[in-house]
Amino acid sequence: MGEEPRRAGTTALADRDERAHALIDLIDEFFDGVFAPLEAWLPALGEALAARLRQGPLTGSAIVALTEADAHRILETTERPLYGAGYCATAEMVSEGNPLAWWQGPERSLLASSTFGPGQAAIDLQRLEWYRVPAETHERHIAGPFVDYLCSNEITLTSALPVMLDGRFAGVVCADVLVASIEDLLLPEVARLGSGSLINANGRVIVSSDPGLETGDRLPGAGAAPGDRTTRSLRYPFALVVSG
């Protein structure tokens, strides 16, 4: 008689863990689909940049001309709800103008006004996570969640890939997904697990079914509380924490 509740509880935990792993698989698949068109773009972009750089340093307008068609193609053909996409060159590659060629929003509008300038208006790209981490590691990276004051003014996750020319870092190609779009996809599935939160590597909440947590909050203990169950992605810097 005394074994039945324990056996039932064990079965419930196993079922919840199985559903948590399935949700992590869904998240991995989602971001695989975000990175796929960026990875497909890299060879052609590298060739175009190398050919253009043989003529001398780039200008902002030249970067736009080199990348516009492919950025639009990515935004218009991917199955993922991308808000924006584009390329950002290194400062050393650009003689004048904006090193960032970026298209965003339903109209796929060019981010035309340069936010990179002299004096107090300057933004140090090396301090922006989506640029800095691929520059340092030469590996893909997902930055956020953060409020994207540079582009959308929305809470965003930016997926970035380094562009390498002859073994040297030459900028990043990126795609933005608004957290609101991720909530539409994931929050119903997270809620099925009870009180659950998807967090990044720093313990910041991306989406949560806990009414006491909002995007950007740091999860107390990051899953260390008694009874918490944590399921981590093996490919991306995410973990799913289910409480109780």
N, C-alpha and C positions, 0 to 999 in steps of 0.2 A: 504493500500500500504506500509506504513512504517513498518508494522509488519513482512513482509516476510523476509527481510535480517536477522533480529534478530532470527526468527524462524529457518531459514536455518543454521545460525551459531550455534545455540543451538543443532540442530540435528547433525551437523558435530562434535562438541565437544563430544556429547554423543557417537557417533560412534567411535571416537578416544579413548575415555576412555574404551569402551568395548573391543577394540582391545588391549589396553594396559593391561587390566586385563587378557585377554586370553594369552598374552605373559608372564605375570608373572606366570600364571598357568603352562605354558610350562616350564619355568625355574624351578619352584618347582618340577615338575614331573621329570625333568632331574636330579636334585640333590637327589630326593628320590631314583632314580635308582643308583646313586653313593653310597649312604649310605646303600642300601638294602643288598648287599653282605657282607659288613663289619659287619652289625648287625647280619647277619646269622652266621658269623664266630665266634662271641664273645663267645657263650657257649662252643664250642669245644676248643677254644684257652684257655679259663679260666681253663677248666678241665686239659688240657695238661700242662699248666704252674704250676698249683697247685701240680700235681703229680710229676713234675720234681723238683720243689722247695723243696719238702720233702726230696730230696736227697742232698740238699745243694744249694749254690748260683749258678746262671747260668753263663755260658761262652758265648762269642759271637758265637762260633760254635754250641753250644747247641741251641741257639735261632734260628739260621738258620735252623737247623734240625727240630725244632718244627714247623716252620712257612712256609717253602718253598713250600710244596705241596698246601697249602691253598692259599697262595699269588698268585701262578701260576694259580690256578683254578679261582680265582677272575679276574685276568687279561685276561684270555683266554675265559671266558664264559660270562662276562657281556656285555650288549648291549651298554654301555657307552664307549666313547673313552678314557679309562684310560691310562695314560702314565706310572704310577708306583703305587706300593702298597706294604705294609709291616707292620711291627710291630716295635715299639721302647719301650724298657723296661726302668724302672727307674734305675738310677745309683746304688741305694742300692741293686738291685736284681742281679747285674752283678759283678762277681769276677774278670774277665779279658776279654779283647776283646771288640768288638763293640756292644753296646746295640741296634744298629739299624740294623735290617734285612730287606733289601729293594731290590725289583726287579723292573727294569724299561726298557723302550725302546722297540722297535720292537722285539729284541732278548730276552727280559725278563731277562736281565743280572743282576747278583747280584752286588750291590754296594759294592765292595770288599774292597777297601782301606778305612781304618778307619780314619775318620776325628776327632775322639774324642781321645785326647791324652794329655800328660802332657805339662805344660808350655804354650807358646804362641799358640801352635797348638790346644789347647783345645777349644771346643765349649760348651758353657753352654746351655744345652737343655732347661732349664727352661726359657730362654730368647727367644726361638723360639715360635712364636705365635701358630703354629699348635700343639705344645706340652704344652705350658704354660697355654693356656686358658682351655682346658679340664682338666688339672691337678688342676686348681683353682676352676672350676665350676662343675666338674664331669658331664658335658653336652657335646653334640656334638658341633662341631665348624667348620666353613669354614674360612680358613686363605687365605689372598691374596686379590688382585693380588700382587705377589712379584717375583723377579728374584730368582730362586731356585739355588743358588750357591752350595748348598750342594749336589744336585743330578743331575738335568737336565741342568742347566744354561739357562733355558727357563722361560718365564713369566708364572706363575702357580697359580692355586687355589688348596689348599690342604684341603680335607675333613677328619676330624679326629673324632674318637670316643674314649672315655676313656675306659680302661680295668680295671675292679674292681674285686679284690679278697678279699672275706670276708669283704667287705665294705671299702677296702683300695685301693687307686689308684695304679695301676700296669703298667702304660704306656698307649700307644695309638696305635690303628690300624688306618691306613690312606690310602687314595688313592689320587693320583694327576691327575688333568685334566689340560692340557695346555690351556692357553687362546686362542691360535690359533685355537684349536678344537672348543671352545665355539663360537668364531667368525664365523666359518663355519656354525654353527647351527643357531645362533641368529641374526647375523648382517643383513641378508636380511629382517628378520621380524622387527627389530628395524628401519631399513631404511624406511619401509612402513609407519611408523608413522611420518616421517619427520625427524627433528633434534632431535634424542633421544639418551639417554645414560643409560646404566645399571651401577649402582654404588654400592659400598659396604657401610657398616654402617658408615665408616669414610669419605664418599663422594668421594672415589677414583674410577676413571673410570675403568670398566672392559672391556666393549665394547661400542663403540659410532659410530653413523652415522654422527656426527659433524666432519668435516675435521679439525677443529681447536683443537680437543681433541684426546689424545692418551691414551692407557692403562696406568694406574698409575697416570695420572693427577688428581688433585683435582678439582672437578666441582665447579666453583665459585658460592657461595651461596647455593650449593647443592639443587637446585630446588626452590630457594626462589625468583627468578627473576619474574617480572610481566608477566603473561601469561603462566608460567611454570605449567605443570600438573605432579604430582608425584603419582605413584602407587607403594605401598610397598608390599613385600611378608610378609605373616603372619608366615611363617615357617623358612625362612632363612634371613640373614642380607643383603638383596638386595632391591633396589628400582629402578624403571624405571622413568626417568625424561624426559619429552617431552617438548621442548621449543616452544613458540609461539602459 
